[in-house]
Amino acid sequence: LFIAGICYSNIHRVLLVKRSLAVLLVCILTNLIQYSGIEIILVLVFHLMMLLVAVNRASYLLFRPLAYIGGISYSLYLIHQNIGYMLLNYLNQLSLPHWLAVAGVFFLMVGLAHLMVRWVENPLRKIMFQRLAARYA
């Protein structure tokens, strides 16, 4: 799904479209093998939504909260599996209602990802672009 996201981004920016479509086909075929039942339906809906966004046919999906999550998605991707699952397992041991544990961990991960983007990713991006600009100016 991560690689598929990169392919959809390339298609949206009209970069390496044929290659991205080929890799995307492999991703979808892999998903068909990997998932079953309701999971495959959700994955295929994800692919359809991302394709519609990539070719500018889903402006109704582009609203501020979703754009915000998209903006912090890489940081969220980096932390959700290890930190998020660890916290979820811990909270489940405390016999909290599962929906409350999931909601709490979700909002905590979004908040942590926001802080990572603001205090780590954006400052490092700025430094990197300044150095690259100076190097190739």
C-alpha positions in Angstrom: 0.0 0.0 0.0 2.9 2.3 0.7 4.4 1.7 -2.8 0.9 2.1 -4.3 0.7 5.5 -2.6 3.9 6.6 -4.2 2.6 5.4 -7.6 -0.6 7.4 -7.2 1.5 10.5 -6.2 3.6 10.0 -9.4 0.4 9.7 -11.5 -1.0 12.9 -9.9 2.2 14.8 -10.6 2.4 13.2 -14.1 5.8 11.6 -13.4 6.8 8.2 -14.7 3.1 7.4 -15.4 3.6 4.2 -17.4 6.0 2.8 -14.9 3.8 3.8 -12.0 0.8 2.1 -13.6 2.8 -1.1 -14.1 4.0 -1.1 -10.5 0.5 -0.2 -9.4 -0.9 -3.3 -11.2 1.6 -5.5 -9.4 0.6 -3.9 -6.1 -3.1 -4.5 -6.8 -2.4 -8.1 -7.8 -0.3 -8.6 -4.7 -3.2 -7.2 -2.6 -5.6 -9.6 -4.2 -3.3 -12.5 -3.1 -2.6 -11.0 0.3 -6.0 -10.0 1.5 -9.4 -11.7 1.6 -13.0 -11.0 2.7 -13.8 -7.5 3.9 -10.1 -6.5 3.8 -9.9 -6.9 0.0 -13.0 -4.8 -0.4 -11.5 -2.1 1.7 -8.2 -2.3 -0.1 -9.9 -2.1 -3.5 -11.9 0.9 -2.3 -8.7 2.5 -1.2 -7.2 2.0 -4.6 -10.2 3.4 -6.4 -10.3 6.5 -4.2 -6.6 7.1 -4.6 -6.9 6.7 -8.4 -9.7 9.2 -8.5 -7.7 11.7 -6.4 -4.6 11.1 -8.6 -6.5 12.0 -11.8 -8.3 14.9 -10.2 -11.7 13.3 -10.3 -12.5 13.3 -6.6 -12.4 16.9 -5.4 -15.2 16.0 -2.9 -12.6 13.8 -1.0 -10.3 16.8 -0.5 -11.3 18.5 2.7 -9.1 20.0 5.4 -9.0 17.1 7.9 -8.1 14.6 5.3 -5.5 16.9 3.8 -4.0 17.4 7.2 -3.7 13.6 7.8 -2.2 13.3 4.3 0.4 16.0 5.3 1.5 14.1 8.4 1.0 10.6 6.9 4.7 9.7 6.6 5.4 10.5 10.2 2.2 8.7 11.1 3.4 5.7 9.1 6.7 5.7 10.9 5.3 5.6 14.4 1.9 3.9 14.2 3.0 0.3 14.0 5.5 0.1 16.8 4.4 2.8 19.2 0.7 2.6 18.4 0.4 -1.1 18.6 2.5 -1.2 21.8 0.2 1.3 23.4 -2.9 -0.4 22.2 -1.8 -3.8 23.6 -0.9 -2.1 26.9 -4.3 -0.3 27.1 -6.1 -3.6 26.3 -4.4 -5.2 29.3 -5.9 -2.5 31.4 -9.4 -3.7 30.4 -10.4 -0.4 28.8 -13.2 -0.7 26.3 -11.5 -1.5 22.9 -13.1 1.4 21.1 -11.8 3.9 23.7 -8.3 2.4 23.5 -8.3 2.6 19.7 -9.6 6.2 19.7 -7.1 7.3 22.3 -4.2 5.8 20.5 -5.4 7.2 17.2 -5.5 10.7 18.5 -2.2 10.3 20.3 -0.5 9.0 17.1 -1.9 11.9 15.1 -0.7 14.4 17.7 2.8 12.8 17.9 3.0 12.8 14.1 2.0 16.4 14.0 4.8 17.3 16.4 7.3 15.2 14.4 6.4 17.1 11.2 6.5 20.5 12.9 9.7 20.1 14.9 11.7 17.5 13.0 10.6 16.9 9.4 9.9 20.6 8.3 13.1 22.0 9.8 15.2 19.2 8.3 13.5 19.7 4.9 14.3 23.4 5.0 18.0 22.7 5.8 18.2 20.0 3.1 16.7 22.3 0.4 19.0 25.2 1.5 22.1 22.9 1.2 21.0 21.5 -2.1 20.2 25.0 -3.5 23.6 26.2 -2.4 25.3 23.2 -3.9 23.7 23.4 -7.3 23.3 27.2 -7.6 
